[in-house]
C-alpha cells in the first residue's frame, strides 16, 4: 500500500527533563541518553546506547551559528533562551542529557562542529568579518540527521522513543526564530550589550562590539536572502518540511551567481520519512532523486555513493559552509562537510531495525482481525509494497516509483524539484559530476547544481574518490510529453501559476515525476491524514479530473489538529483534539492550498467497508 507521501502528520509540544545543562558539580557520563534513566522507554531496534548517543551527537558539518551565540541568544520577544530547553521543547525537539559527548546538554540532533583547520577560511566572501575575527574557527551549533529522524510517543502516561522515526519538530520555526532573535538583538542597544557581554565573558570593548555587530549583520543578510527565496504561502508547521526546497535554495545561493533568478518558494512540505532500511532501497528521497547505484570502497569498507550524495545534499541544505562559488567540482570544493562521519552514520543506520509494535504499551494486536487484514493487504497492496521482517537488514527493499498521475499525491514536491531553475554562477559550463554528466548552462535546472555541489564537496574531502568513478551516477532522464489528458488540472486550486506548473508536470514523462512505494515494516510509527485509518478513506481532492469527488463519503479529514504527542492505537496515529496547530487542506474560501492537498494513495479506497479498513489497520500494526 503506497503511503500518502505528502500527508504523514505528527507533532507535539514536549517538555524537557529538568536536568538540561550540567552544573560544574555534576560529573558527565561517558554514555548517557534519555533512554538510560527516567521514565522514557526506548524500543529495541538493534542499537546499543553508545551507538544511539553517537547518532544523537556527531557532527556532519552543519554550522548554523556560533555555539557561544546560541547559548547567549534570547528569543525575539526576549522572554526565554532561544536554544534553551523550554523553547526547543516548544518547537518539538527531544531532550538528550548532558554527557561527555554532549557537554552542553543539547537536544537530540543538535551538535557542535569544531575544526579550526577546516573552517578558518570558509565563505569569507559572504562573511568577511566573521572570518577576520576568527569566529569561523570557534565551535558552531548545527543539526545532524537525528534531529529530523527521531520520534517520541506518549500513550496513557507512558513515553517511548522510536529511533529513525519521523521527527515531530518545527524546523522552519527554529530557523526563522533564530533569525528573528538575532535581528531583535541587533536592534536593541541594551540587549545587544548584554549579548556581547555574555559571549565575551566580561566587558566587551568598542572594537569587539563593532566587530560583533558586523558579524551579526553578515549572518542576518545571509539568512534574509535565504528566507526571501524560501518563503511561500504554505506553512509547513510541525513534523513537515520542504527539505528539497530548502536544499535547492541553498544551492542557488552558494554558486556565486549575481542573482539566483529563482522564483520557486519552498512551499511543498512533506512529512519526514522513517529511515530504517534505506540502505536496502534503490532510490532515495520521496521522488527518488538520489539513486543508490554505485558502491565505492571508502575507509576500508564498501559505501553506497547515492546515499553519500543524499547525505551531503542534506548537510548543504542544513547549514554546511561550502565554497561552490569558486573552484571546480572535479577538483573538489572546500566545505565543512564531514565525509568520514557521514559514512559512519550511513553504516550505523544500516544496522537500525524497524520498531515492533509494543503490545505492553499500546495493547495486543487482534489475531483474527490481523489475519483478515493480511488477506486484504495481499490482494490490494502487496504489488507495491514488498515485505520485510523488522530484523531483515539484507533483503532488497523492492521499492518502486509511481508516476504523479497514478499516485494522485500532492505533486509539488516532485514538480518543484523537476521545474526549478536558477542562475548557475561559478557552475556554468561545468559538468554535473565534475568531469562527467551534462554541462550546466547559464540558467539551468537547480538539481544539476545540487549534484555538482555535492560531488565537489565529496571530492574535496576524500582522496580515495577518483573522479572517473562518478561517470555513471546521474540517471537518464525521459523526454517531455505535452499531450494533456482529459479533465481539469488540480480542480479546486485557483492559483494560475501553480495550475500551469502542475500541467507541465502531469503531462511529462520523467523519472523524477513520481513518488516512491517501499516496504511498510514499522509503518505504525508513522501515521497519515492524520491516522492510518484515515489514509484508507478516499479524498475529495484530485490532481487531474473533471471535478473534485462529489460522492457521499466518508472522506479523509481536510482540517485537523497537529501538536498532540498522544498516540491513538485504534486508528494508528496521533490524536488531534486540543492540538496547538491546525492543518488545513483548503483556505478560507474553500480552495485547495497547493502543497497541502490530501489527494493520493487512492486505489479504490471507497470500495473498502469500514470493517475491512479496520482489518487492514490491524495488520499494519504488526509489520
C-alpha positions as CSV (number, residue, x, y, z in Angstrom):
1,X,0.0,0.0,0.0
2,X,1.6,3.3,-1.0
3,X,2.0,5.9,1.7
4,X,0.3,9.2,1.2
5,X,3.6,10.9,0.8
6,X,2.6,14.5,1.4
7,X,0.4,13.8,4.3
8,X,2.0,11.9,7.2
9,X,1.5,14.3,10.1
10,X,2.7,14.1,13.6
11,X,3.7,16.8,16.1
12,X,3.6,17.9,19.6
13,X,4.9,20.1,22.3
14,X,7.2,18.1,24.6
15,X,8.7,19.3,27.9
16,X,12.4,18.7,28.5
17,X,13.6,16.9,31.6
18,X,14.7,19.3,34.4
19,X,18.4,18.5,34.0
20,X,19.3,20.0,30.7
21,X,22.6,21.8,31.2
22,X,25.1,20.3,33.6
23,X,26.3,22.2,36.6
24,X,30.1,22.2,37.3
25,X,29.5,19.9,40.3
26,X,27.9,17.2,38.2
27,X,30.1,14.5,36.6
28,X,29.4,13.9,33.0
29,X,28.5,10.4,32.0
30,X,30.6,8.8,29.3
31,X,27.4,7.3,27.7
32,X,24.1,9.0,28.6
33,X,21.0,9.4,26.6
34,X,17.4,10.0,27.7
35,X,17.0,6.2,27.4
36,X,19.4,5.4,30.2
37,X,17.2,6.5,33.0
38,X,14.0,8.3,34.0
39,X,10.5,7.5,32.6
40,X,11.4,7.2,28.9
41,X,11.4,3.8,27.2
42,X,13.5,3.3,24.0
43,X,12.3,0.4,21.8
44,X,14.9,-2.3,21.0
45,X,15.9,-1.6,17.4
46,X,19.3,-3.2,17.4
47,X,21.4,-0.3,18.7
48,X,23.5,0.0,21.8
49,X,23.4,3.1,24.0
50,X,26.8,4.0,22.7
51,X,25.6,3.9,19.1
52,X,22.5,5.8,20.0
53,X,24.5,8.6,21.7
54,X,26.8,8.9,18.7
55,X,23.8,9.1,16.4
56,X,22.4,11.9,18.5
57,X,25.6,14.0,18.8
58,X,28.1,13.5,15.9
59,X,28.6,16.5,13.5
60,X,28.1,16.1,9.8
61,X,29.5,19.6,9.2
62,X,26.3,21.6,9.9
63,X,27.0,25.2,11.1
64,X,24.0,27.4,11.8
65,X,25.5,30.0,14.3
66,X,28.5,30.0,16.7
67,X,27.8,28.0,19.8
68,X,28.6,31.0,22.1
69,X,25.9,33.0,20.3
70,X,23.4,30.2,20.6
71,X,23.9,29.9,24.4
72,X,23.6,33.7,24.8
73,X,20.7,34.3,22.5
74,X,17.2,35.2,23.7
75,X,14.0,34.6,21.7
76,X,12.7,37.5,19.6
77,X,10.4,38.6,22.4
78,X,13.2,38.3,25.0
79,X,11.3,36.0,27.3
80,X,13.4,32.9,27.2
81,X,16.7,31.4,25.8
82,X,16.3,30.7,22.1
83,X,18.4,27.5,22.4
84,X,17.3,26.7,26.0
85,X,15.4,23.5,26.8
86,X,12.0,25.1,27.2
87,X,12.0,26.9,23.8
88,X,13.4,24.0,21.9
89,X,10.9,21.7,23.6
90,X,8.2,24.0,22.4
91,X,9.4,23.5,18.9
92,X,9.2,19.7,19.3
93,X,12.9,18.8,19.7
94,X,13.8,16.0,22.1
95,X,16.0,16.1,25.2
96,X,19.4,14.4,25.4
97,X,21.1,14.5,28.9
98,X,24.5,16.1,29.3
99,X,27.4,13.7,28.8
100,X,31.0,13.7,27.6
101,X,29.7,13.6,24.0
102,X,27.1,16.3,24.8
103,X,28.5,18.6,27.5
104,X,26.0,21.4,26.9
105,X,23.0,19.1,27.2
106,X,21.8,20.0,23.7
107,X,18.7,18.2,22.4
108,X,18.8,15.2,20.1
109,X,20.5,16.1,16.8
110,X,21.8,19.5,18.0
111,X,25.5,19.1,17.5
112,X,28.7,21.1,17.9
113,X,31.0,21.4,14.9
114,X,34.6,22.5,15.7
115,X,37.6,22.0,13.4
116,X,39.5,25.3,13.0
117,X,41.8,23.8,10.4
118,X,38.9,23.0,8.0
119,X,36.7,26.0,8.6
120,X,39.0,29.0,9.1
121,X,38.6,30.4,5.6
122,X,35.2,29.1,4.5
123,X,32.7,31.5,2.9
124,X,34.8,34.6,3.7
125,X,33.3,36.4,0.7
126,X,29.9,36.1,2.4
127,X,31.1,36.5,6.0
128,X,34.3,38.7,5.8
129,X,34.2,40.0,9.4
130,X,33.3,36.6,10.8
131,X,36.4,35.2,9.1
132,X,38.6,38.2,10.0
133,X,37.6,38.0,13.7
134,X,38.4,34.2,13.7
135,X,34.8,33.4,14.7
136,X,34.8,30.8,11.9
137,X,37.3,28.9,13.9
138,X,35.1,28.7,17.0
139,X,32.6,25.9,17.8
140,X,29.4,26.3,15.9
141,X,26.0,24.7,16.5
142,X,24.2,22.8,13.8
143,X,21.9,19.8,13.3
144,X,22.6,16.2,12.2
145,X,20.1,13.7,10.8
146,X,18.8,12.5,14.1
147,X,17.1,15.9,14.8
148,X,14.7,15.2,12.0
149,X,14.5,11.4,12.3
150,X,13.8,10.6,15.9
151,X,10.3,10.2,17.3
152,X,8.8,10.2,20.7
153,X,5.3,9.0,21.5
154,X,3.1,9.0,24.6
155,X,0.3,6.6,25.5
156,X,-1.7,6.7,28.7
157,X,1.2,8.3,30.6
158,X,4.0,6.2,29.1
159,X,6.7,7.8,26.9
160,X,8.7,5.8,24.4
161,X,11.1,6.7,21.6
162,X,11.5,5.4,18.1
163,X,14.9,6.0,16.5
164,X,14.8,6.6,12.8
165,X,11.1,7.7,13.0
166,X,9.8,11.0,11.7
167,X,10.5,14.0,13.9
168,X,7.7,15.9,15.4
169,X,9.6,19.2,15.3
170,X,9.0,22.6,13.6
171,X,12.2,23.2,11.6
172,X,11.1,26.4,9.9
173,X,10.1,27.9,13.3
174,X,13.6,27.1,14.5
175,X,15.4,28.7,11.5
176,X,13.0,31.7,11.3
177,X,13.0,32.1,15.1
178,X,16.9,32.2,15.1
179,X,16.9,35.0,12.5
180,X,14.2,36.9,14.4
181,X,16.1,36.6,17.6
182,X,19.3,37.8,16.1
183,X,17.5,40.7,14.5
184,X,15.9,41.7,17.8
185,X,19.3,41.6,19.4
186,X,20.9,43.9,16.9
187,X,18.0,46.4,17.1
188,X,18.1,46.9,20.9
189,X,21.2,48.5,22.3
190,X,20.8,47.2,25.8
191,X,20.0,43.7,24.6
192,X,23.0,43.8,22.2
193,X,25.3,44.9,25.1
194,X,24.1,42.0,27.3
195,X,24.5,39.6,24.4
196,X,28.1,40.8,23.8
197,X,29.0,40.6,27.4
198,X,27.7,37.0,27.7
199,X,29.8,36.0,24.6
200,X,33.0,37.7,25.7
201,X,32.7,36.5,29.3
202,X,33.0,40.1,30.6
203,X,33.1,43.7,29.5
204,X,33.4,44.0,25.7
205,X,35.4,46.9,24.3
206,X,34.3,49.1,21.5
207,X,36.3,47.2,18.9
208,X,34.8,43.9,20.0
209,X,31.3,45.4,19.9
210,X,31.8,46.8,16.4
211,X,33.1,43.5,15.1
212,X,30.3,41.6,16.7
213,X,27.6,43.9,15.2
214,X,29.2,43.4,11.8
215,X,29.2,39.7,12.2
216,X,25.6,39.6,13.3
217,X,24.6,41.7,10.3
218,X,26.5,39.4,7.9
219,X,24.6,36.4,9.3
220,X,21.3,38.3,9.1
221,X,21.9,39.4,5.5
222,X,22.5,35.7,4.6
223,X,19.5,34.4,6.5
224,X,17.3,37.1,5.0
225,X,18.4,36.2,1.4
226,X,17.6,32.5,2.0
227,X,14.3,33.3,3.6
228,X,13.3,35.6,0.8
229,X,13.5,32.7,-1.6
230,X,12.2,30.0,0.7
231,X,9.2,31.9,1.9
232,X,5.9,30.8,0.5
233,X,2.2,30.8,1.3
234,X,2.2,27.3,2.7
235,X,3.2,27.0,6.3
236,X,4.9,23.6,7.0
237,X,4.2,23.6,10.7
238,X,5.3,20.7,13.0
239,X,6.5,17.4,11.5
240,X,6.8,18.7,7.9
241,X,9.5,20.4,5.8
242,X,10.1,21.2,2.2
243,X,13.6,19.8,2.6
244,X,14.3,19.7,-1.1
245,X,13.1,23.2,-1.5
246,X,15.5,24.4,1.3
247,X,18.4,22.5,-0.2
248,X,17.8,23.8,-3.7
249,X,17.5,27.4,-2.4
250,X,20.9,27.0,-0.6
251,X,22.5,25.7,-3.9
252,X,21.1,28.8,-5.7
253,X,22.8,31.0,-3.1
254,X,26.3,29.4,-2.9
255,X,27.3,29.1,-6.6
256,X,28.4,32.8,-7.0
257,X,25.6,33.9,-9.3
258,X,24.9,37.7,-9.2
259,X,21.2,36.9,-9.0
260,X,19.7,33.5,-8.3
261,X,16.9,34.1,-10.8
262,X,14.8,31.7,-8.8
263,X,11.1,32.1,-8.4
264,X,10.3,28.9,-6.6
265,X,9.4,29.2,-2.9
266,X,9.9,26.2,-0.6
267,X,6.1,25.6,-0.5
268,X,5.8,21.9,-0.9
269,X,6.3,20.5,2.6
270,X,6.3,16.7,3.2
271,X,6.5,14.7,6.3
272,X,9.8,13.4,7.4
273,X,10.2,9.8,6.3
274,X,11.2,6.9,8.6
275,X,14.7,5.9,7.6
276,X,15.2,2.3,8.6
277,X,16.0,0.0,5.6
278,X,17.2,3.0,3.5
279,X,20.4,1.1,2.6
280,X,18.2,-1.7,1.1
281,X,16.4,0.8,-1.3
282,X,17.5,1.6,-4.8
283,X,16.0,5.1,-4.9
284,X,16.3,7.6,-2.1
285,X,14.1,10.6,-1.2
286,X,10.3,10.7,-1.8
287,X,10.8,11.4,-5.5
288,X,13.8,9.1,-6.0
289,X,16.2,12.0,-6.8
290,X,19.2,10.1,-5.2
291,X,19.7,6.8,-6.9
292,X,21.6,4.1,-5.0
293,X,23.5,2.6,-7.9
294,X,27.2,2.6,-7.2
295,X,29.2,1.0,-4.4
296,X,32.6,2.6,-3.5
297,X,35.4,1.4,-1.2
298,X,35.7,4.1,1.4
299,X,37.7,3.9,4.6
300,X,38.2,0.2,4.3
301,X,34.5,-0.7,3.7
302,X,32.0,-0.5,0.9
303,X,29.8,2.6,0.9
304,X,26.8,3.4,-1.3
305,X,27.6,6.6,-3.2
306,X,23.9,7.5,-3.8
307,X,23.4,7.6,0.0
308,X,26.5,9.7,0.4
309,X,25.3,12.2,-2.2
310,X,21.9,12.3,-0.4
311,X,23.6,13.0,3.0
312,X,25.9,15.6,1.6
313,X,22.9,17.3,-0.1
314,X,21.1,17.3,3.3
315,X,24.0,18.9,5.1
316,X,24.4,21.5,2.3
317,X,20.7,22.3,3.0
318,X,21.0,22.4,6.7
319,X,23.8,25.0,7.2
320,X,27.0,23.4,5.9
321,X,29.5,26.0,4.7
322,X,30.7,25.3,1.2
323,X,32.8,27.3,-1.4
324,X,30.9,26.4,-4.5
325,X,31.3,30.0,-5.8
326,X,34.9,29.3,-6.8
327,X,37.0,26.3,-8.0
328,X,35.8,23.3,-9.9
329,X,33.8,20.4,-8.7
330,X,36.1,17.8,-10.3
331,X,38.9,19.1,-8.2
332,X,36.8,19.4,-5.1
333,X,35.1,22.3,-3.3
334,X,36.2,23.3,0.2
335,X,33.5,22.8,2.7
336,X,32.7,22.0,6.3
337,X,31.1,18.6,5.4
338,X,32.5,15.7,7.3
339,X,32.7,12.8,5.0
340,X,34.0,10.2,7.4
341,X,31.2,10.9,9.9
342,X,28.6,10.7,7.2
343,X,29.9,7.4,6.0
344,X,29.8,6.2,9.7
345,X,26.2,7.4,10.1
346,X,25.1,5.6,7.0
347,X,26.7,2.4,8.2
348,X,25.2,2.8,11.6
349,X,21.8,3.4,10.0
350,X,22.2,0.1,8.1
351,X,22.1,-1.7,11.5
352,X,18.8,0.0,12.6
353,X,15.8,-2.3,12.8
354,X,12.3,-1.2,12.3
355,X,10.3,-0.9,15.6
356,X,8.0,-3.7,16.6
357,X,4.5,-2.7,17.9
358,X,4.9,-2.6,21.7
359,X,1.9,-4.6,22.9
360,X,2.8,-3.9,26.6
361,X,2.3,-0.2,25.9
362,X,-0.2,0.0,23.0
363,X,-2.2,-3.1,23.6
364,X,-2.3,-6.5,21.9
365,X,-3.0,-7.0,18.2
366,X,-6.2,-8.8,17.5
367,X,-5.0,-12.0,15.7
368,X,-8.4,-12.7,13.9
369,X,-8.6,-9.2,12.6
370,X,-4.9,-9.2,11.7
371,X,-5.4,-12.3,9.6
372,X,-8.3,-10.8,7.7
373,X,-6.2,-7.7,7.1
374,X,-3.4,-9.8,5.8
375,X,-5.6,-11.3,3.1
376,X,-6.9,-7.9,2.1
377,X,-3.3,-6.4,2.0
378,X,-2.1,-9.2,-0.2
379,X,-4.9,-8.7,-2.6
380,X,-4.8,-4.9,-2.7
381,X,-1.4,-3.6,-1.6
382,X,1.4,-6.1,-2.0
383,X,2.0,-5.3,-5.6
384,X,3.5,-2.0,-4.5
385,X,4.8,-2.8,-1.0
386,X,7.3,-5.6,-0.6
387,X,7.5,-7.4,2.8
388,X,10.5,-7.1,5.1
389,X,10.7,-8.5,8.6
390,X,11.7,-5.9,11.3
391,X,15.2,-7.5,11.7
392,X,15.8,-8.1,7.9
393,X,18.6,-5.8,7.0
394,X,19.8,-7.6,3.9
395,X,16.9,-8.3,1.5
396,X,16.4,-5.6,-1.2
397,X,13.5,-3.4,-0.3
398,X,11.8,-3.8,-3.7
399,X,10.9,-0.1,-3.7
400,X,9.3,1.2,-6.8
401,X,8.2,4.6,-8.3
402,X,4.7,5.5,-9.3
403,X,4.1,8.5,-11.6
404,X,2.2,11.5,-10.4
405,X,-1.0,10.8,-12.4
406,X,-1.3,7.3,-10.9
407,X,-0.3,8.1,-7.4
408,X,-2.6,11.2,-7.2
409,X,-0.5,12.6,-4.3
410,X,0.1,16.3,-4.0
411,X,2.5,16.9,-6.8
412,X,4.6,19.9,-5.8
413,X,7.5,18.2,-4.0
414,X,8.3,16.4,-7.2
415,X,7.1,19.1,-9.6
416,X,9.1,22.0,-8.0
417,X,12.3,19.9,-8.0
418,X,11.8,19.0,-11.6
419,X,10.9,22.5,-12.9
420,X,13.1,24.7,-10.7
421,X,15.9,26.6,-12.4
422,X,18.4,29.2,-11.2
423,X,21.4,31.1,-12.5
424,X,24.4,28.8,-12.3
425,X,27.2,31.3,-11.5
426,X,30.5,29.5,-11.0
427,X,29.0,26.2,-12.1
428,X,28.2,27.5,-15.6
429,X,30.0,25.3,-18.2
430,X,30.9,22.6,-15.6
431,X,29.7,19.1,-15.7
432,X,27.2,18.0,-13.1
433,X,29.6,15.3,-11.9
434,X,32.8,17.4,-12.2
435,X,34.3,15.7,-15.3
436,X,31.2,13.8,-16.4
437,X,27.5,14.4,-16.9
438,X,25.5,17.2,-18.5
439,X,27.1,20.6,-18.9
440,X,25.4,23.3,-16.8
441,X,24.0,26.2,-18.7
442,X,23.9,29.9,-17.6
443,X,20.4,29.3,-16.2
444,X,19.7,25.6,-15.7
445,X,17.9,23.0,-13.5
446,X,18.9,23.7,-9.9
447,X,19.0,19.9,-9.3
448,X,22.0,19.7,-11.6
449,X,23.8,22.2,-9.5
450,X,23.0,20.3,-6.3
451,X,24.7,17.2,-7.8
452,X,27.7,19.4,-8.8
453,X,27.9,20.9,-5.3
454,X,27.5,17.5,-3.6
455,X,30.1,15.7,-5.8
456,X,32.5,18.7,-5.4
457,X,32.2,18.6,-1.7
458,X,32.8,14.8,-1.6
459,X,35.9,15.0,-3.8
460,X,37.2,17.9,-1.7
461,X,37.1,15.7,1.3
462,X,38.2,12.3,0.1
463,X,41.5,11.4,-1.6
464,X,40.1,7.9,-2.0
465,X,37.5,9.1,-4.5
466,X,38.7,9.2,-8.1
467,X,36.7,11.3,-10.4
468,X,36.3,8.5,-13.0
469,X,34.2,6.6,-10.5
470,X,31.4,9.2,-10.9
471,X,30.7,8.7,-14.6
472,X,27.5,6.6,-14.3
473,X,25.9,8.3,-11.2
474,X,23.3,10.6,-12.8
475,X,20.3,8.7,-14.1
476,X,19.0,9.1,-17.6
477,X,16.0,11.5,-17.9
478,X,13.0,10.9,-20.0
479,X,11.5,13.2,-22.7
480,X,8.6,15.6,-22.1
481,X,5.3,14.6,-23.5
482,X,2.9,17.6,-23.9
483,X,-0.3,15.7,-24.6
484,X,-2.8,16.8,-21.9
485,X,-5.2,14.1,-20.6
486,X,-8.8,14.9,-20.5
487,X,-10.0,16.8,-17.4
488,X,-9.0,19.8,-15.3
489,X,-5.6,20.1,-13.8
490,X,-5.9,20.5,-10.0
491,X,-9.6,21.0,-9.7
492,X,-10.2,23.1,-6.6
493,X,-7.0,25.1,-7.0
494,X,-7.3,28.7,-8.3
495,X,-3.6,29.8,-8.5
496,X,-2.9,30.0,-12.2
497,X,0.9,29.7,-11.8
498,X,0.5,26.5,-9.8
499,X,-2.0,25.1,-12.2
500,X,0.4,25.7,-15.2
501,X,3.3,24.1,-13.3
502,X,1.1,21.2,-12.5
503,X,0.0,20.8,-16.1
504,X,3.7,20.7,-17.2
505,X,4.5,18.0,-14.5
506,X,1.4,15.9,-15.1
507,X,1.9,15.8,-18.8
508,X,5.7,15.0,-18.8
509,X,7.5,11.7,-18.6
510,X,10.5,11.8,-16.4
511,X,11.8,9.6,-13.6
512,X,11.7,12.5,-11.1
513,X,7.9,13.0,-11.6
514,X,7.0,10.1,-9.4
515,X,6.8,9.1,-5.7
516,X,8.2,6.0,-4.0
517,X,6.5,3.0,-2.5
518,X,8.5,1.0,-0.1
519,X,8.1,-1.8,2.5
520,X,5.8,-0.8,5.3
521,X,7.6,-2.5,8.3
522,X,7.3,-0.1,11.2
523,X,4.6,2.0,9.4
524,X,2.6,2.0,12.7
525,X,5.2,4.5,13.9
526,X,4.3,6.9,11.1
527,X,0.7,7.8,10.6
528,X,-1.4,9.5,7.9
529,X,-4.1,12.1,7.4
530,X,-3.8,12.0,10.5
531,X,-4.0,8.2,11.0
532,X,-3.6,5.1,9.0
533,X,-7.3,4.5,9.2
534,X,-7.9,8.0,7.6
535,X,-5.4,7.0,4.8
536,X,-7.8,4.2,3.8
537,X,-10.6,6.7,3.2
538,X,-10.9,8.3,-0.2
539,X,-10.1,12.0,-0.6
540,X,-12.3,14.6,-2.3
541,X,-9.2,16.3,-3.8
542,X,-7.9,15.2,-7.2
543,X,-4.8,16.1,-9.3
544,X,-6.5,15.6,-12.7
545,X,-10.2,15.1,-13.0
546,X,-13.4,16.5,-14.4
547,X,-14.1,17.8,-10.9
548,X,-13.5,17.0,-7.3
549,X,-15.2,13.9,-6.0
550,X,-18.8,14.7,-5.0
551,X,-19.6,11.3,-3.5
552,X,-21.2,10.9,-0.1
553,X,-18.0,9.8,1.6
554,X,-16.8,9.3,4.2
555,X,-13.7,11.2,3.2
556,X,-10.3,11.9,4.7
557,X,-10.4,14.8,7.1
558,X,-9.3,18.1,5.5
559,X,-8.8,20.0,8.7
560,X,-7.4,18.5,11.9
561,X,-5.2,19.4,14.9
562,X,-1.5,18.8,14.9
563,X,0.6,19.0,18.0
564,X,-0.6,16.2,20.2
565,X,2.0,13.5,21.0
566,X,-0.7,11.2,22.4
567,X,-0.9,8.0,20.3
568,X,-4.2,6.6,19.0
569,X,-3.7,2.8,19.0
570,X,-7.1,2.1,17.3
571,X,-6.7,4.3,14.3
572,X,-2.9,4.3,14.5
573,X,-1.8,7.9,14.5
574,X,-1.9,10.8,16.9
575,X,-4.9,12.4,18.5
576,X,-5.8,15.9,17.2
577,X,-8.1,17.2,20.0
578,X,-6.6,20.2,21.8
579,X,-3.6,20.4,19.5
580,X,-1.9,23.8,19.2
581,X,-1.6,23.9,15.4
582,X,-4.2,23.2,12.7
583,X,-3.5,21.6,9.3
584,X,-5.8,22.7,6.5
585,X,-6.3,21.3,3.0
586,X,-8.3,24.4,2.0
587,X,-8.2,28.1,2.5
588,X,-11.0,30.2,3.9
589,X,-12.7,30.4,0.5
590,X,-12.7,26.6,0.2
591,X,-10.0,26.4,-2.4
592,X,-7.3,23.7,-2.1
593,X,-3.9,25.0,-1.0
594,X,-1.3,23.7,-3.4
595,X,1.2,21.8,-1.3
596,X,-1.4,20.8,1.2
597,X,-3.6,18.6,-0.9
598,X,-4.6,15.3,0.7
599,X,-5.1,13.6,-2.6
600,X,-3.2,10.4,-3.3
601,X,-2.9,6.8,-2.4
602,X,-6.5,6.1,-3.5
603,X,-6.5,2.8,-5.2
604,X,-10.2,2.0,-4.8
605,X,-10.3,3.1,-1.2
606,X,-14.0,3.9,-1.4
607,X,-14.7,0.2,-2.1
608,X,-13.5,-0.9,1.3
609,X,-16.0,-1.4,4.0
610,X,-15.3,0.0,7.5
611,X,-14.6,-3.5,8.8
612,X,-12.1,-4.1,6.0
613,X,-10.3,-0.8,6.8
614,X,-10.1,-1.8,10.4
615,X,-8.7,-5.2,9.5
616,X,-6.0,-3.7,7.3
617,X,-5.0,-1.3,10.0
618,X,-4.7,-4.2,12.5
619,X,-2.4,-6.0,10.0
620,X,-0.3,-2.9,9.6
621,X,0.3,-2.7,13.3
622,X,2.2,-6.0,13.1
623,X,4.5,-5.1,10.2
